[in-house]
Amino acid sequence: MNDDQLLRFSRQIMLPDFDVVGQEKLLNARVLLIGLGGLGSPIAMYLGAAGVGQLILVDNDQVDTSNLQRQIAHREQDIGVNKAHSAASTVKDLNSKTDVTIIEQRLEGAELESQIDRADLVIDATDNFDSRHSINQFCWTTKTPLVSGAAIRWEGQISVFDPTDPLSPCYQCLYPETGMGDRAALNCSENGVIAPLVGIIGSCQALEAIKYLAGVGSSLVGYSLFFDSKYMEWRKLKLSKAKDCPVCSKG
């Protein structure tokens, strides 16, 4: 690292269990962030500010007036602008040295798998179950760790899934594709969400990503952390690999 980097990241480097080694791991990391809305906004900003070397930002949506209540990477002047493009501009304002790649279309199939395979870690900040299940499937296929988060109304959750850990469950174990009922259709546009909640959950996702990449502490692999913001209650639940999971079970 050069002198500018040592000064910029000094507050992280001075942490004994992080140090220069942890910071260098971040600087050399490539993170794929899918979704630049309420969750993705703080994730992108914190990862860029913390020194993640390469960020791949993916979103096919445009900034809307109703987004500004909670999607803090975007400004009024960004209305009508692609969210990945708007978020990239904000990240570059925070840290011009961050290498940011913008993907302005929805990733599917082989293209999604290719981007996941090239990443050191994937962060799912999408808002629908179809995307989450596709991301989970390809993360398991490519053995790429996944940080997952969700927020709706007053409640949110965070989990980490690691295909390199034989005991780690996957997103399919937590939320099977079948049997979701009405929960599969939940979204912010129809059910609402309180503004700071997505900041809290997104920040936790960013923290889990940084810890994993730097090799510090223990992650949420094998757990799901639930937050009820109305009553300020956290619950940490142990997750088990589903024996019949079509994604991660070996039978």
C-alpha positions as protocol buffer text, in pm:
chain_id: "A"
residue {
  index: 1
  type: MET
  ca { x: 0 y: 0 z: 0 }
}
residue {
  index: 2
  type: ASN
  ca { x: 108 y: 356 z: -65 }
}
residue {
  index: 3
  type: ASP
  ca { x: 107 y: 642 z: 186 }
}
residue {
  index: 4
  type: ASP
  ca { x: -235 y: 767 z: 76 }
}
residue {
  index: 5
  type: GLN
  ca { x: -391 y: 425 z: 133 }
}
residue {
  index: 6
  type: LEU
  ca { x: -221 y: 385 z: 472 }
}
residue {
  index: 7
  type: LEU
  ca { x: -371 y: 718 z: 580 }
}
residue {
  index: 8
  type: ARG
  ca { x: -714 y: 664 z: 423 }
}
residue {
  index: 9
  type: PHE
  ca { x: -765 y: 322 z: 581 }
}
residue {
  index: 10
  type: SER
  ca { x: -572 y: 390 z: 903 }
}
residue {
  index: 11
  type: ARG
  ca { x: -874 y: 342 z: 1131 }
}
residue {
  index: 12
  type: GLN
  ca { x: -919 y: -12 z: 999 }
}
residue {
  index: 13
  type: ILE
  ca { x: -548 y: -92 z: 985 }
}
residue {
  index: 14
  type: MET
  ca { x: -505 y: -3 z: 1353 }
}
residue {
  index: 15
  type: LEU
  ca { x: -743 y: -284 z: 1450 }
}
residue {
  index: 16
  type: PRO
  ca { x: -508 y: -561 z: 1574 }
}
residue {
  index: 17
  type: ASP
  ca { x: -700 y: -847 z: 1411 }
}
residue {
  index: 18
  type: PHE
  ca { x: -741 y: -656 z: 1082 }
}
residue {
  index: 19
  type: ASP
  ca { x: -410 y: -476 z: 1032 }
}
residue {
  index: 20
  type: VAL
  ca { x: -236 y: -425 z: 696 }
}
residue {
  index: 21
  type: VAL
  ca { x: -299 y: -785 z: 594 }
}
residue {
  index: 22
  type: GLY
  ca { x: -677 y: -746 z: 620 }
}
residue {
  index: 23
  type: GLN
  ca { x: -671 y: -418 z: 429 }
}
residue {
  index: 24
  type: GLU
  ca { x: -464 y: -568 z: 150 }
}
residue {
  index: 25
  type: LYS
  ca { x: -714 y: -852 z: 119 }
}
residue {
  index: 26
  type: LEU
  ca { x: -991 y: -596 z: 71 }
}
residue {
  index: 27
  type: LEU
  ca { x: -788 y: -402 z: -185 }
}
residue {
  index: 28
  type: ASN
  ca { x: -735 y: -722 z: -384 }
}
residue {
  index: 29
  type: ALA
  ca { x: -1097 y: -839 z: -362 }
}
residue {
  index: 30
  type: ARG
  ca { x: -1358 y: -849 z: -637 }
}
residue {
  index: 31
  type: VAL
  ca { x: -1717 y: -822 z: -511 }
}
residue {
  index: 32
  type: LEU
  ca { x: -2031 y: -868 z: -719 }
}
residue {
  index: 33
  type: LEU
  ca { x: -2320 y: -661 z: -577 }
}
residue {
  index: 34
  type: ILE
  ca { x: -2658 y: -732 z: -733 }
}
residue {
  index: 35
  type: GLY
  ca { x: -2922 y: -471 z: -661 }
}
residue {
  index: 36
  type: LEU
  ca { x: -2856 y: -101 z: -592 }
}
residue {
  index: 37
  type: GLY
  ca { x: -3175 y: -10 z: -409 }
}
residue {
  index: 38
  type: GLY
  ca { x: -3235 y: 27 z: -37 }
}
residue {
  index: 39
  type: LEU
  ca { x: -2993 y: -249 z: 66 }
}
residue {
  index: 40
  type: GLY
  ca { x: -2743 y: -209 z: -215 }
}
residue {
  index: 41
  type: SER
  ca { x: -2696 y: 164 z: -159 }
}
residue {
  index: 42
  type: PRO
  ca { x: -2525 y: 144 z: 184 }
}
residue {
  index: 43
  type: ILE
  ca { x: -2348 y: -176 z: 83 }
}
residue {
  index: 44
  type: ALA
  ca { x: -2186 y: -13 z: -220 }
}
residue {
  index: 45
  type: MET
  ca { x: -2094 y: 300 z: -27 }
}
residue {
  index: 46
  type: TYR
  ca { x: -1938 y: 117 z: 269 }
}
residue {
  index: 47
  type: LEU
  ca { x: -1747 y: -131 z: 54 }
}
residue {
  index: 48
  type: GLY
  ca { x: -1609 y: 147 z: -162 }
}
residue {
  index: 49
  type: ALA
  ca { x: -1517 y: 359 z: 139 }
}
residue {
  index: 50
  type: ALA
  ca { x: -1362 y: 62 z: 321 }
}
residue {
  index: 51
  type: GLY
  ca { x: -1131 y: -11 z: 28 }
}
residue {
  index: 52
  type: VAL
  ca { x: -1270 y: -310 z: -163 }
}
residue {
  index: 53
  type: GLY
  ca { x: -1063 y: -299 z: -481 }
}
residue {
  index: 54
  type: GLN
  ca { x: -1317 y: -403 z: -743 }
}
residue {
  index: 55
  type: LEU
  ca { x: -1693 y: -356 z: -726 }
}
residue {
  index: 56
  type: ILE
  ca { x: -1924 y: -494 z: -992 }
}
residue {
  index: 57
  type: LEU
  ca { x: -2258 y: -313 z: -956 }
}
residue {
  index: 58
  type: VAL
  ca { x: -2562 y: -471 z: -1122 }
}
residue {
  index: 59
  type: ASP
  ca { x: -2909 y: -319 z: -1158 }
}
residue {
  index: 60
  type: ASN
  ca { x: -3142 y: -275 z: -1455 }
}
residue {
  index: 61
  type: ASP
  ca { x: -3379 y: -31 z: -1283 }
}
residue {
  index: 62
  type: GLN
  ca { x: -3389 y: 350 z: -1293 }
}
residue {
  index: 63
  type: VAL
  ca { x: -3404 y: 586 z: -995 }
}
residue {
  index: 64
  type: ASP
  ca { x: -3760 y: 690 z: -910 }
}
residue {
  index: 65
  type: THR
  ca { x: -3885 y: 965 z: -678 }
}
residue {
  index: 66
  type: SER
  ca { x: -4021 y: 704 z: -434 }
}
residue {
  index: 67
  type: ASN
  ca { x: -3671 y: 552 z: -403 }
}
residue {
  index: 68
  type: LEU
  ca { x: -3519 y: 863 z: -247 }
}
residue {
  index: 69
  type: GLN
  ca { x: -3682 y: 798 z: 92 }
}
residue {
  index: 70
  type: ARG
  ca { x: -3435 y: 516 z: 161 }
}
residue {
  index: 71
  type: GLN
  ca { x: -3196 y: 451 z: -131 }
}
residue {
  index: 72
  type: ILE
  ca { x: -2919 y: 681 z: -12 }
}
residue {
  index: 73
  type: ALA
  ca { x: -2676 y: 626 z: -301 }
}
residue {
  index: 74
  type: HIS
  ca { x: -2911 y: 825 z: -526 }
}
residue {
  index: 75
  type: ARG
  ca { x: -2999 y: 1196 z: -537 }
}
residue {
  index: 76
  type: GLU
  ca { x: -3284 y: 1402 z: -683 }
}
residue {
  index: 77
  type: GLN
  ca { x: -3075 y: 1476 z: -989 }
}
residue {
  index: 78
  type: ASP
  ca { x: -3043 y: 1099 z: -1048 }
}
residue {
  index: 79
  type: ILE
  ca { x: -3415 y: 1047 z: -1111 }
}
residue {
  index: 80
  type: GLY
  ca { x: -3445 y: 856 z: -1439 }
}
residue {
  index: 81
  type: VAL
  ca { x: -3080 y: 744 z: -1425 }
}
residue {
  index: 82
  type: ASN
  ca { x: -2987 y: 376 z: -1404 }
}
residue {
  index: 83
  type: LYS
  ca { x: -2932 y: 279 z: -1039 }
}
residue {
  index: 84
  type: ALA
  ca { x: -2599 y: 103 z: -1099 }
}
residue {
  index: 85
  type: HIS
  ca { x: -2469 y: 412 z: -1277 }
}
residue {
  index: 86
  type: SER
  ca { x: -2594 y: 646 z: -1004 }
}
residue {
  index: 87
  type: ALA
  ca { x: -2450 y: 431 z: -724 }
}
residue {
  index: 88
  type: ALA
  ca { x: -2116 y: 403 z: -905 }
}
residue {
  index: 89
  type: SER
  ca { x: -2093 y: 782 z: -917 }
}
residue {
  index: 90
  type: THR
  ca { x: -2155 y: 802 z: -542 }
}
residue {
  index: 91
  type: VAL
  ca { x: -1892 y: 535 z: -470 }
}
residue {
  index: 92
  type: LYS
  ca { x: -1636 y: 715 z: -685 }
}
residue {
  index: 93
  type: ASP
  ca { x: -1708 y: 1038 z: -496 }
}
residue {
  index: 94
  type: LEU
  ca { x: -1623 y: 853 z: -174 }
}
residue {
  index: 95
  type: ASN
  ca { x: -1317 y: 672 z: -310 }
}
residue {
  index: 96
  type: SER
  ca { x: -1197 y: 758 z: -658 }
}
residue {
  index: 97
  type: LYS
  ca { x: -948 y: 469 z: -650 }
}
residue {
  index: 98
  type: THR
  ca { x: -1220 y: 204 z: -636 }
}
residue {
  index: 99
  type: ASP
  ca { x: -1244 y: 10 z: -963 }
}
residue {
  index: 100
  type: VAL
  ca { x: -1619 y: 13 z: -1036 }
}
residue {
  index: 101
  type: THR
  ca { x: -1781 y: -182 z: -1321 }
}
residue {
  index: 102
  type: ILE
  ca { x: -2144 y: -108 z: -1409 }
}
residue {
  index: 103
  type: ILE
  ca { x: -2386 y: -364 z: -1549 }
}
residue {
  index: 104
  type: GLU
  ca { x: -2712 y: -195 z: -1643 }
}
residue {
  index: 105
  type: GLN
  ca { x: -2910 y: -499 z: -1746 }
}
residue {
  index: 106
  type: ARG
  ca { x: -3057 y: -793 z: -1557 }
}
residue {
  index: 107
  type: LEU
  ca { x: -2814 y: -1083 z: -1535 }
}
residue {
  index: 108
  type: GLU
  ca { x: -2955 y: -1425 z: -1610 }
}
residue {
  index: 109
  type: GLY
  ca { x: -2839 y: -1772 z: -1703 }
}
residue {
  index: 110
  type: ALA
  ca { x: -2483 y: -1817 z: -1826 }
}
residue {
  index: 111
  type: GLU
  ca { x: -2409 y: -1445 z: -1798 }
}
residue {
  index: 112
  type: LEU
  ca { x: -2507 y: -1442 z: -1430 }
}
residue {
  index: 113
  type: GLU
  ca { x: -2305 y: -1757 z: -1365 }
}
residue {
  index: 114
  type: SER
  ca { x: -1999 y: -1609 z: -1537 }
}
residue {
  index: 115
  type: GLN
  ca { x: -2004 y: -1292 z: -1327 }
}
residue {
  index: 116
  type: ILE
  ca { x: -2051 y: -1492 z: -1006 }
}
residue {
  index: 117
  type: ASP
  ca { x: -1766 y: -1726 z: -1100 }
}
residue {
  index: 118
  type: ARG
  ca { x: -1529 y: -1429 z: -1143 }
}
residue {
  index: 119
  type: ALA
  ca { x: -1614 y: -1281 z: -802 }
}
residue {
  index: 120
  type: ASP
  ca { x: -1451 y: -1351 z: -467 }
}
residue {
  index: 121
  type: LEU
  ca { x: -1785 y: -1287 z: -297 }
}
residue {
  index: 122
  type: VAL
  ca { x: -2142 y: -1212 z: -405 }
}
residue {
  index: 123
  type: ILE
  ca { x: -2386 y: -987 z: -222 }
}
residue {
  index: 124
  type: ASP
  ca { x: -2755 y: -1033 z: -294 }
}
residue {
  index: 125
  type: ALA
  ca { x: -2943 y: -705 z: -244 }
}
residue {
  index: 126
  type: THR
  ca { x: -3231 y: -791 z: -476 }
}
residue {
  index: 127
  type: ASP
  ca { x: -3598 y: -769 z: -385 }
}
residue {
  index: 128
  type: ASN
  ca { x: -3752 y: -1083 z: -533 }
}
residue {
  index: 129
  type: PHE
  ca { x: -3731 y: -1456 z: -468 }
}
residue {
  index: 130
  type: ASP
  ca { x: -3667 y: -1557 z: -831 }
}
residue {
  index: 131
  type: SER
  ca { x: -3345 y: -1356 z: -841 }
}
residue {
  index: 132
  type: ARG
  ca { x: -3237 y: -1477 z: -497 }
}
residue {
  index: 133
  type: HIS
  ca { x: -3281 y: -1841 z: -592 }
}
residue {
  index: 134
  type: SER
  ca { x: -3093 y: -1798 z: -921 }
}
residue {
  index: 135
  type: ILE
  ca { x: -2805 y: -1624 z: -745 }
}
residue {
  index: 136
  type: ASN
  ca { x: -2796 y: -1892 z: -478 }
}
residue {
  index: 137
  type: GLN
  ca { x: -2790 y: -2171 z: -739 }
}
residue {
  index: 138
  type: PHE
  ca { x: -2498 y: -2023 z: -930 }
}
residue {
  index: 139
  type: CYS
  ca { x: -2306 y: -1940 z: -613 }
}
residue {
  index: 140
  type: TRP
  ca { x: -2323 y: -2306 z: -521 }
}
residue {
  index: 141
  type: THR
  ca { x: -2227 y: -2416 z: -871 }
}
residue {
  index: 142
  type: THR
  ca { x: -1919 y: -2191 z: -870 }
}
residue {
  index: 143
  type: LYS
  ca { x: -1834 y: -2230 z: -498 }
}
residue {
  index: 144
  type: THR
  ca { x: -1868 y: -1855 z: -438 }
}
residue {
  index: 145
  type: PRO
  ca { x: -1966 y: -1726 z: -91 }
}
residue {
  index: 146
  type: LEU
  ca { x: -2294 y: -1534 z: -74 }
}
residue {
  index: 147
  type: VAL
  ca { x: -2410 y: -1262 z: 165 }
}
residue {
  index: 148
  type: SER
  ca { x: -2788 y: -1236 z: 156 }
}
residue {
  index: 149
  type: GLY
  ca { x: -3019 y: -974 z: 304 }
}
residue {
  index: 150
  type: ALA
  ca { x: -3383 y: -869 z: 292 }
}
residue {
  index: 151
  type: ALA
  ca { x: -3599 y: -596 z: 442 }
}
residue {
  index: 152
  type: ILE
  ca { x: -3973 y: -531 z: 433 }
}
residue {
  index: 153
  type: ARG
  ca { x: -4208 y: -320 z: 644 }
}
residue {
  index: 154
  type: TRP
  ca { x: -4033 y: -306 z: 986 }
}
residue {
  index: 155
  type: GLU
  ca { x: -3834 y: -632 z: 965 }
}
residue {
  index: 156
  type: GLY
  ca { x: -3510 y: -747 z: 807 }
}
residue {
  index: 157
  type: GLN
  ca { x: -3269 y: -1039 z: 803 }
}
residue {
  index: 158
  type: ILE
  ca { x: -2910 y: -1124 z: 711 }
}
residue {
  index: 159
  type: SER
  ca { x: -2745 y: -1459 z: 632 }
}
residue {
  index: 160
  type: VAL
  ca { x: -2416 y: -1581 z: 486 }
}
residue {
  index: 161
  type: PHE
  ca { x: -2395 y: -1895 z: 276 }
}
residue {
  index: 162
  type: ASP
  ca { x: -2059 y: -2054 z: 199 }
}
residue {
  index: 163
  type: PRO
  ca { x: -2040 y: -2338 z: -57 }
}
residue {
  index: 164
  type: THR
  ca { x: -1681 y: -2409 z: 51 }
}
residue {
  index: 165
  type: ASP
  ca { x: -1808 y: -2507 z: 398 }
}
residue {
  index: 166
  type: PRO
  ca { x: -1957 y: -2858 z: 390 }
}
residue {
  index: 167
  type: LEU
  ca { x: -2185 y: -2774 z: 684 }
}
residue {
  index: 168
  type: SER
  ca { x: -2323 y: -2452 z: 537 }
}
residue {
  index: 169
  type: PRO
  ca { x: -2687 y: -2451 z: 431 }
}
residue {
  index: 170
  type: CYS
  ca { x: -2790 y: -2245 z: 130 }
}
residue {
  index: 171
  type: TYR
  ca { x: -3068 y: -1994 z: 61 }
}
residue {
  index: 172
  type: GLN
  ca { x: -3286 y: -2275 z: -74 }
}
residue {
  index: 173
  type: CYS
  ca { x: -3266 y: -2448 z: 267 }
}
residue {
  index: 174
  type: LEU
  ca { x: -3401 y: -2133 z: 433 }
}
residue {
  index: 175
  type: TYR
  ca { x: -3664 y: -2047 z: 171 }
}
residue {
  index: 176
  type: PRO
  ca { x: -3756 y: -2337 z: -60 }
}
residue {
  index: 177
  type: GLU
  ca { x: -3876 y: -2233 z: -405 }
}
residue {
  index: 178
  type: THR
  ca { x: -4202 y: -2419 z: -348 }
}
residue {
  index: 179
  type: GLY
  ca { x: -4436 y: -2359 z: -58 }
}
residue {
  index: 180
  type: MET
  ca { x: -4360 y: -1987 z: -17 }
}
residue {
  index: 181
  type: GLY
  ca { x: -4721 y: -1884 z: -76 }
}
residue {
  index: 182
  type: ASP
  ca { x: -4790 y: -1512 z: -40 }
}
residue {
  index: 183
  type: ARG
  ca { x: -4442 y: -1445 z: 101 }
}
residue {
  index: 184
  type: ALA
  ca { x: -4292 y: -1483 z: -246 }
}
residue {
  index: 185
  type: ALA
  ca { x: -4479 y: -1174 z: -364 }
}
residue {
  index: 186
  type: LEU
  ca { x: -4374 y: -939 z: -80 }
}
residue {
  index: 187
  type: ASN
  ca { x: -4203 y: -622 z: -197 }
}
residue {
  index: 188
  type: CYS
  ca { x: -4150 y: -266 z: -75 }
}
residue {
  index: 189
  type: SER
  ca { x: -4364 y: -105 z: -345 }
}
residue {
  index: 190
  type: GLU
  ca { x: -4676 y: -290 z: -227 }
}
residue {
  index: 191
  type: ASN
  ca { x: -4602 y: -346 z: 142 }
}
residue {
  index: 192
  type: GLY
  ca { x: -4386 y: -50 z: 242 }
}
residue {
  index: 193
  type: VAL
  ca { x: -4061 y: -26 z: 436 }
}
residue {
  index: 194
  type: ILE
  ca { x: -3932 y: 214 z: 700 }
}
residue {
  index: 195
  type: ALA
  ca { x: -3634 y: 411 z: 568 }
}
residue {
  index: 196
  type: PRO
  ca { x: -3350 y: 340 z: 818 }
}
residue {
  index: 197
  type: LEU
  ca { x: -3422 y: -35 z: 822 }
}
residue {
  index: 198
  type: VAL
  ca { x: -3261 y: -95 z: 483 }
}
residue {
  index: 199
  type: GLY
  ca { x: -2957 y: 103 z: 600 }
}
residue {
  index: 200
  type: ILE
  ca { x: -2919 y: -119 z: 906 }
}
residue {
  index: 201
  type: ILE
  ca { x: -2955 y: -445 z: 713 }
}
residue {
  index: 202
  type: GLY
  ca { x: -2740 y: -326 z: 423 }
}
residue {
  index: 203
  type: SER
  ca { x: -2467 y: -211 z: 662 }
}
residue {
  index: 204
  type: CYS
  ca { x: -2471 y: -553 z: 828 }
}
residue {
  index: 205
  type: GLN
  ca { x: -2433 y: -716 z: 487 }
}
residue {
  index: 206
  type: ALA
  ca { x: -2136 y: -491 z: 412 }
}
residue {
  index: 207
  type: LEU
  ca { x: -1983 y: -578 z: 749 }
}
residue {
  index: 208
  type: GLU
  ca { x: -2023 y: -951 z: 691 }
}
residue {
  index: 209
  type: ALA
  ca { x: -1862 y: -914 z: 349 }
}
residue {
  index: 210
  type: ILE
  ca { x: -1566 y: -720 z: 489 }
}
residue {
  index: 211
  type: LYS
  ca { x: -1513 y: -971 z: 770 }
}
residue {
  index: 212
  type: TYR
  ca { x: -1527 y: -1264 z: 531 }
}
residue {
  index: 213
  type: LEU
  ca { x: -1289 y: -1112 z: 278 }
}
residue {
  index: 214
  type: ALA
  ca { x: -1042 y: -1003 z: 546 }
}
residue {
  index: 215
  type: GLY
  ca { x: -1066 y: -1331 z: 736 }
}
residue {
  index: 216
  type: VAL
  ca { x: -1164 y: -1163 z: 1062 }
}
residue {
  index: 217
  type: GLY
  ca { x: -1402 y: -1284 z: 1331 }
}
residue {
  index: 218
  type: SER
  ca { x: -1684 y: -1531 z: 1275 }
}
residue {
  index: 219
  type: SER
  ca { x: -1948 y: -1496 z: 1006 }
}
residue {
  index: 220
  type: LEU
  ca { x: -2320 y: -1571 z: 993 }
}
residue {
  index: 221
  type: VAL
  ca { x: -2260 y: -1895 z: 803 }
}
residue {
  index: 222
  type: GLY
  ca { x: -2511 y: -2140 z: 946 }
}
residue {
  index: 223
  type: TYR
  ca { x: -2721 y: -1866 z: 1106 }
}
residue {
  index: 224
  type: SER
  ca { x: -2984 y: -1612 z: 1013 }
}
residue {
  index: 225
  type: LEU
  ca { x: -3003 y: -1283 z: 1199 }
}
residue {
  index: 226
  type: PHE
  ca { x: -3352 y: -1130 z: 1221 }
}
residue {
  index: 227
  type: PHE
  ca { x: -3424 y: -771 z: 1320 }
}
residue {
  index: 228
  type: ASP
  ca { x: -3758 y: -623 z: 1427 }
}
residue {
  index: 229
  type: SER
  ca { x: -3701 y: -249 z: 1406 }
}
residue {
  index: 230
  type: LYS
  ca { x: -4039 y: -155 z: 1554 }
}
residue {
  index: 231
  type: TYR
  ca { x: -3943 y: -314 z: 1886 }
}
residue {
  index: 232
  type: MET
  ca { x: -3561 y: -304 z: 1841 }
}
residue {
  index: 233
  type: GLU
  ca { x: -3528 y: -679 z: 1884 }
}
residue {
  index: 234
  type: TRP
  ca { x: -3261 y: -903 z: 1730 }
}
residue {
  index: 235
  type: ARG
  ca { x: -3287 y: -1282 z: 1703 }
}
residue {
  index: 236
  type: LYS
  ca { x: -3011 y: -1513 z: 1585 }
}
residue {
  index: 237
  type: LEU
  ca { x: -3138 y: -1849 z: 1464 }
}
residue {
  index: 238
  type: LYS
  ca { x: -2932 y: -2158 z: 1381 }
}
residue {
  index: 239
  type: LEU
  ca { x: -2985 y: -2292 z: 1032 }
}
residue {
  index: 240
  type: SER
  ca { x: -2938 y: -2651 z: 922 }
}
residue {
  index: 241
  type: LYS
  ca { x: -2866 y: -2789 z: 577 }
}
residue {
  index: 242
  type: ALA
  ca { x: -3185 y: -2944 z: 439 }
}
residue {
  index: 243
  type: LYS
  ca { x: -3120 y: -3312 z: 372 }
}
residue {
  index: 244
  type: ASP
  ca { x: -3325 y: -3305 z: 52 }
}
residue {
  index: 245
  type: CYS
  ca { x: -3210 y: -2960 z: -70 }
}
residue {
  index: 246
  type: PRO
  ca { x: -3178 y: -2979 z: -451 }
}
residue {
  index: 247
  type: VAL
  ca { x: -2903 y: -2714 z: -448 }
}
residue {
  index: 248
  type: CYS
  ca { x: -2659 y: -2795 z: -168 }
}
residue {
  index: 249
  type: SER
  ca { x: -2746 y: -3144 z: -45 }
}
residue {
  index: 250
  type: LYS
  ca { x: -2525 y: -3433 z: -151 }
}
residue {
  index: 251
  type: GLY
  ca { x: -2804 y: -3679 z: -80 }
}
